[in-house]
């Protein structure tokens, strides 16, 4: 089941950005930066953890460090139903 960005935000997800530093497979003394961005749940970040598990299992670049920034844009408490409509002429 796929949800839109708005639906994910209404379910408590927030925009998560991860800076992933990893060692280049052919040149292990060099670090490369990969930026990952997706909606995820703080503070456990299950989507990011799944991606990092995939990285460790399937890719050759050894992870060095991960820096996370998370922003909850819309929360359920900010969404209210309106009972009436006001029309100005």
N, C-alpha and C positions, 0 to 999 in steps of 0.2 A: 504494500500500500504506500503510495507516494503522497506526500503532503506539500502544499505550497509554503513559501516562506512565511506568509502571514499565519497560516494554520500552525506551523511549528512554533512561532512566537506566542501564539495563544495557548499552546500546550506547555509553555515555560522554557522553550529553547531560546538560546541567544546566539548571536553571531560570534563565532570563535575563530581567531586567527592564530596559527602556530608558525613560528620560525623554527625550522628544522635544520640543524647543522649536522652534516655527515661527512665522513671521510670518503674521498674519491677512491674507487676500487683499484684503479691503475696507479694512483699516486697517494698512498695512505697518509702521507705527511701534509697533504692539502685538505682544507675544509671547503665544502660547498654549501650554499644556502638554498633551501626549498621553502616556499611559503605556501601553506595550506589554509584554506578558509571554508568553513561549513557551519551550519547551525548545530549546536550541541548543548547538552545539559551540564551546567556547572553544579557542583565542584568535581564530579566524578569523570566527566567527559568520556562517555562510552563510545561515541563515534570516533573521536580522536584516538582513543586507545585501540579501537579496532583497526584503524588505519596504520598506527605504529606497529601493531602486531603483524599486519600484512607486510609492512616494510621489512621488519626483521626476518620474517619467514621467506619472502620472495625476492628481495632486492639485495644486491651485493654491497652497496654502500653502508658501512657500519655507522650507526647513529652516534653522534657526539653529544648533542644537547638539544633540548626543545624548550622554547620560550612561548608562553601562552598569553594571549589577551582575549578577554571575553566581555561582551557587551549585550546586555538584555535590552532590546529595543522596545518591545511592547510586552506588557504583562497583563494577566487577567484582571487585576485590580484597576487597570487603566481603561478598560473597555466597559462601557455602560450602554444599556439599551435606552432608547429615547421613546417616551410614551406619546409624544405629540409632535406636530409639525407646525412651524410658524412660517407663514408666507407673507413676504413684504412686497407691496406693489410699487 
